[in-house]
């Protein structure tokens, strides 16, 4: 029986690669073809822990390695030992240190006749001429069929790396997990004091990135927005929740210092990453994401699925998603006053619930786990095995979970 081998470029980031790998496992199990999926993970990594915690070790293949570089090298060697009719799906293997490994592995992969596919979850940009050349060489040698997570990503990939973009697949959202707050739910312990204070919660789930880099999450822009909201007499509390990989968590410290200088330290909190982010969405009044070049914006789709409106950048993947159902929720990510005014308008607009319902329907249609799974099966060639499509699970569109002060719903 043929298997799809998935090799992730990252095993220790709580981000798109980890979550999408997990959801793909859910999709294969739902389609009753879990035995045809092999997810590679570095032994002891966050990805392995997550898959085991969510009972998805049925599709897990661990590779012992001390670090990411060694993991990808050993994984590519392991792949070469598998039957050549097993397709390989590389998941966002675009970072600088992995490029030489791809170039090294390309001749054997091409010679074996194995079909190679690559999911691009970001623009794979480099401002270094040598870095740009190396990426072009690596993907010219591999000649993979490209899968992109948005039109925004696909434009760049077609132009700079891989002309053969086979499909644009918005990453899947587990709608059984990401749904509106239900009776009996309680806020997470570290969020409860903020929720009980009565302040409206602005949630930003994001890794705490280095400012001014290619994929900068633009978290520093959140604090001037809070300052404007406070000056305009509105009671909001900003909560950033995500991983800080900087030594000594210096990026978090810098955010807190900026909050002090703008006199919003009393309404700004940074919380550690969690596997259960859906519990935080359910108690947010809105999600704010101002990353100008975000390739997709998973947090947008997750928040909408949970019944939470989103204010986001009018650029990149975030703007691309919101323009499908709520373009008025987009704004210039570098204009904090305009962002604050957008938040205020959204909160007062009687049409917000209608836009949110349209957004949930969009997520149901475009981020469905089963549809995503079967497209992957088709693109990678496993459909030749006669896999029977499974009907997508309906999303229960609901407006429950809002505070009475927002839209008149409890």
N, C-alpha and C positions, 0 to 999 in steps of 0.2 A: 504494500500500500504506500503510495507516494505521500510525502509530507512537505509542508511549507516550513522552511527554516527562517526564523526571524532573528536577525542580529542587530540589537540596538546599539547605537553609538554612545548612549549614556545609561548607566545602571545605578547611579547614586544621586540622581536629581529627581526631586518630587515635582515632575513637570509633565509636559505633553507626551514624551516618549514612554515614560513609565505608565501613565494612565491609559494611553491608547493601547499599549501592549496588553494591559490587563483586560481592557474592554474587548479587545480582539479575542482573547481567550474565552470571555463570556459568550461572544458571538459564535465561535466555533462549537462551544458546548451546546448552545441553544439550537444550532443547526444539526446537532448530533454527529459532528465530524471532528470532535476534539482530538481523536487519535491522529488526525492529519495536520496537527499544528505542533511545532517545536519551537518554543521560545527560549533563546539562549540568555543566560544571566551569569554574571560573575558570582562565584561562591561567596556568600556572606554579604552581598550587596543589598542596597535598599530595594532594588527590584525583586531579588529573591525573597526578601522578607515580606514584601507587599503581596507577592503572588501566593506565598504560603499562608499568610494571614487571611487572605480572601479565598482560600481553598482552591487555588488554581495550579497546584503543583502537578496536576495531571498533564499539563503541557510544558512543564519546566525541564530544561536541560542545563545543569550548572557546569560552568567551566572554571576550574581553579586558577586564580591569577592574583597577583599582588596589587595590580593597578589597572586602569582602563586600557592603557596601551598594550599591556601584556594580555589582557582579556580579549581584545579584538584580534591580536595576532594569533593567539591560540584558537580562538573561535574560527577564524578563517582556515587554519590548518585542520581543525576538526571537520569543517564543512567539506573539505576536499576528500575526506575519508567516507563521506556519505554517498549513496547512489547518485549518479549525475542527473537523474530525472527528478530529483528533489529541488524545486525552485528555491532560490535564495532571495529574501527580502531584507535589504539593508535599511535600517531605520535611522535616518539623520546622521549618517557617518560622514560628517563634513568638517569636523574640527581639524585644525592645522596638524596636530600630532598624528592623526589617523591617515592622512593623505599618503605618506610613503608606504603604509601597509596596504592600501588599496592598489597602488601602482604595482607593488611587489606581487600581490595576489592575482591581478588581472589576467596575465597570460595563462595561468593554469585554469582559471575559471572559464576563460574563453575557449581554451583547448578542450576542456571537458564537455562543452556543449550545454552546461548548466544554464538555465535561464536566470538572469540576475535583474532584480528590480530595486529601486531606491525610493524611499519616501523622504521627500524634502519637507521639513517642518520649519525651516527658516530660509533666508535668502542666500546662505552660503557665501556671504560677501567677504572679501579681504581688501583692505586698503593698501596692502603690500603687493607690489607688482609680481614679486616672486611667488607669493601666496596665491595670487590669481592664476598665474601660469600653472602652478602645481595642481590646483583644483581642476583646471581645464584638462591637463594631461591625464589625471587620475580618471576622470569620468569619460574622457575620450577612449582610454584603454578599456574601461569596464563596459562602456556602451550599454548602460542599464536602461530599462524602461522606467521612466520617471513617473512618480505619483506625487502630486503636490496638495498641500492642505488648504489652498485658497487660490483664487485668481491672482491675487497680489503676489504670492510666492511664484506661481507659474510664469508670470510675465518675466520675472528676473531669471528664473531657471532656463526658460527657453532661449533667452537672449544671451546668457553668459555661460551656461554649462551643458545642458542636455536639450537639444532640439526636440527629441522624442518624448514629449509629455503625454503619457498614455491616458491619464485621468486626473481630475481634480476632485478629491474626496474630502469633504469637511470631516474632521475627526469625530468619532462617535461619542455620544453621551449616553450613559447608562440611565435611562429614564425611570427605572425601578428604584434607583438610588437618589437621583436628583429630581426631587418633586417638592411641591409646596408643603408647608408645615401642616402637620396633622394634630388632631386632638390628642393630648397626652405627651407631646414632645416638650422637652425642656431645653433651655439654652445651655451651651457648654459652660463649664464652671468658670473659665477665665473670661468669658464674654458676659456672664450674668450680671456682674456689678455695673457694667456699662449699659446693658439693656434695662436694668432696674432703675437706672438714673433718670430715665425718660428721654434722654438724648436720642435723636435719630442717628442710626448707625450707618456710616459710609464704609463699606468693606472693600478692600483692595487685596485680593489673593494674588501674590506675586513673589517670585524669588527677589531678593534684595540685590539688585544688579549694580555694577559699577557705573557711575554716571558717564554720559557722553560716549558710550560704546555703541557698536552697531545695533545691538538688540537691547539698548537701554530701556528699562521699564518706566523711566521718567518719574520715579517715586517722589523726587524732590518737588515736583509740581503740585503734589497733593497738599502740601502745607500752606502755600499762599491761598489756595482755594478755601481751606478751613479758616484762614485769617479773614478773607472777604466775607464768608458766611457769618462769622462771629461779629464782624463790624456791622453787618446788615441786620443784626438782631436775631439770627437763627441759631438754634441749638442743635448742632451736629457733632458727632464724635467719629473721627477717622480711625479705622483699624486696618493696619497692614498685617497680613498673615503669610509668612513664607520663610524660605531658607536663606540664611546669610552665610555664605561660604568664605567670607573675608576673614583673615587672621584676626582673632580677638573680636570679631563682629564689629569691625570699625565702621562699616557702612551703616549699620543700625545706629551706632553712636553718633555718626554725622547727621542722620535724620533727626535724632532726638535733640541735638544741639540746634539744628535749624528750627525745630518746633519751639524751643526756648526763646530763640531770638525773635520769632514772629509772635510770641506770646500766645501760642496755642498748645503748649505742652500739656495743659489740663484737659484737652480734648483730642489727644492723639496717642495711640497705643500701637506697639509692635508686638505681635504674638508669634510664637514658634510655628513651624509647619506642622501639618497634621494629615493623617490618612483620611480623616472624617470631615473634610471641608464642607460637605453638604449640610452639616449641622450648623455651621456658621452662616452659610447663605440664608438659611431659613429665618434667621433673626436679624438680618440686615434690612434696612429700609431702601437702600440702593447700593449697587456696585459701581465703583468709579475706576476706570482704567484709561490712563493717559499716555500709554506707550505709543510713540508716533510711527514706529515701524514694526509693530507686532505682526507676525506673519498670519496668524489666525485669530487668536483671542478665545481660547477655550473657556476662560472665565466668563465671557459674555454669554456663551451658549449654556453653560452650567447654571448661571444665575437666572437666566430667562426660564429654563426648565423648572427651577425652584420657585418661580413666581415672583422674582425680584427684578425691578427695572434696572437698566444700565445706562450710565452716562459715560461716553467714551470718545476717543480720538476720531476726528473726521478723516483720518488717513489710515493706510495699512489695512490689515485684516480686520481690525476692530471696526473701522468705518465701513468696510465691505459688508460685514454681517449686519450691522445696525441699519444700513441703507436698504436692506431688504424689507424692513417692517417699521422702523422708527428713525428715519433720518434726522428728525428734530431732536433726538437724544445725542447727536454728535456735536462736537465743538473743537475749536482750535486748542490742541493740548498745551500750547505755550501761552495761552491767554487766560490766566486764573480767574479774572473777573467774569469773563464770558462763561467759563465752566461753572462758576458759582451761580450765575444767573440761570443757566440751563437747569441746574439742580432745583432751584427754586420754582422755575416754571413747571418742571416735571411733577413736582410735589403738588402743585396747585391745579394742574390740568385735569379736567374731568374725563379726558380721552385717554389718560394713561392706562387704565385697565383694559381698554379696547386694544391699544397698541401692544400691551403685554400679552394679551390673548393671541394676537396675530403672531407675535414673536414665538410663543410656545408652539403654535402650529408649524412655524418655519423650522424650529428645532426638531420637532417630531418628524418632519418630512426629510430634512437635509442632514441630520446627525443621528439617524436611526442605526442602532447597533447591528441589527440583522441585515439591513440593506448594505451597510458598509462591509460587513463580513462577506456577503455574496459577491460584491464587486471585487473585493480582494481575491476571492476564490476564482472568479472569472479572469481577472487580469493576469494572475500568476499561473493559470493553466490547470488548476485543480478541478475546475468545472468539468474537464474531460473525464473525470472519475464518476460523473453522474450524480453530483450533489444536488439534492432537492431543496429549492428555496423554502425558507420558513417565513410565514407572514409576520410582518413587524408587529411588535406589541403596542397597542394603542396607548397614547399618553392621555392621562386624565387632566384636561386643561382646567385649572382651578385658580381662583383669585383669593383663596383663603390664606391666612398667615399675615395679614397686614394689620398694623395698629389702627385703631379707630381714627386717630388724628390724621392719617394719611389719605385714605380713599373711602372712608366710611365702612370698612370691613373689619371684622374682628378675627 
